[in-house]
Amino acid sequence: MNTVTSLNDWRIKALQFEQQINQTVLGQSAAVRAITIAVFARGHVLLEGNVGVGKTTLLRAVAQVLGGDYQRIEGTIDLMPSDLIYYTYLDREGRPKVDPGPLLKQGENLATFFFNEINRARPQVHSLLLRAMAERSINAFNRDYTLPHMQVFADRNRVEREETFELPAAAKDRFMLEINIDTPTDDAVLDDLMFNPRFHNTDQLIASLPSGQIPYYQLNDLATALQNSIQSTPKLHAYALSLWKATHNPQQFGIKLDDVDMATLLLAGASPRGMSYWIRAAKTRAWLENREHVLPEDMQATFALCMGHRLFLNPMYAYRKEQLLPELLAGILRQVAAP
């Protein structure tokens, strides 16, 4: 089978994957599309959302359809780096035992790892997770354990700020996308969620999904073939570069925000790694749209997803972060002319 035919077959599977998740998690089609992009671009994901909006259900649905093994850990103030690798206990005879922790328990079959409330964990824990995300391996018990298929999803509690630690820039930069999971606003969706018994039992809801429809162990090879197959033009390269530069010096592109000194707004713009992730995401979106080349709309649709968590504001504007960052990203897209 040639590459084009294979990619077409995979695209059908990807769209089926997206459809099944949308039927399970209602009112989150934009978030589901973003997660579909991340899954097939092989990028880690930060989730933002209030309590009870369906983040865990969404990830359990993703894990069910992908197959492979799923692990979850709760971020707490007393979580230690070693808790990701192993845990100790006393057996029935009072002897100490050591068992693999969530990162090692499933070995190479670990496909989906969910770190709930990552901002409650201490920086030492973030450091260990960074290595696992970057290298897809962990050193423990005098040997290396590989995690070739692991995709990390982490969410942050944006309501409660006590006993939380802001993720450092290096940690945020390892995540390809940051996806907002908001409360649905459509009355029909809310009616279904409240009164349709199908959505009241999460375990049964997840079990109703087909298991392992997407062979997770082939996704790395697929992503490589996809990225090599989807093409882009020199004009699009120049457009992408201008958008990236605007995240560093927005004032040079004529971008203005109310009551903001644009020269001092940003401490740092998007990293080169972030730009690379952005291109991967845009190519994956083009593929999902059944195109063999990237269009400006692919760059625009993935821009905020990839760049929003990579821009760092001057502390004097931090209290307006949730307002200013979306306005800045939208302003960049308006001011930088598309080819």
Secondary structure by P-SEA (a helix, b strand, c coil): ccaaaaaaaaaaaaaaaaaaaaaaccccaaaaaaaaaaaaabbbbbbbbcccccaaaaaaaaaaaaccbbbbbbbccccccccccbbbbbccccbbbbbbcccccccccccbbbbcccccccaaaaaaaaaaaaccccccccbbbbcccbbbbbbbbcccccccccccaaaaaaccccccccccccaaaaaaaccccccccaaaaaaacccccccccaaaaaaaaaaacccccaaaaaaaaaaaaaaccccccccccccccccccccccccaaaaaaaaaaaaaaaaaaccccccaaaaaaaccccccccccccccccccccccaaaaaaaaaaccccc
